[in-house]
Amino acid sequence: MDMNFGALVDESISLELNMASLYLVFHKLFPEDADFWWTLVLEEKNHAALIRSGKDSFMAVDKFPSDLISENLQELKDTNGRIALFLKRCEVDPPSREEAFGLALELERSAGELHFQEFMEKEAGSKIDEIFRQLNKDDKDHEQRIRSYMESNGIRLRTGEDGVLFSG
């Protein structure tokens, strides 16, 4: 196993688990949206489990679908760091409902999450790719589901003066 690829896989697993932790905080903070956030918590944990099982099952035989994860280790680390900072901030300064949804949208567009989504949407290139897609089933397209939920619940997207939703 290539050490850099192993680090990419591990950081990708961390990203999925960090997203689940963030959505769990939102689940607790916003009872009116609790079911929505809980579904995303479970799906992010499922994504982490899929990547972990792929690592355990396929990396030793060089069959891990490399396009399942981002190739940019630093971007994965940066995103994980941003989530960790935001989680700490939530302990003393909880976000507004709009801020929570805005951050979720921004993170779902991050490299790690986009790679996972794109992998799940493209045509299977191998039997292993198809197995990953079947295991993932409907746990996809979080960005679109967040946008739809916001629209149907009258939640407006707010950004800072610089147009950035979250800066750490």
Helices and strands as residue ranges (DSSP letters): H 3-29, G 31-33, H 34-58, G 59-61, G 66-68, H 73-92, H 97-108, H 111-121, H 127-136, H 142-152
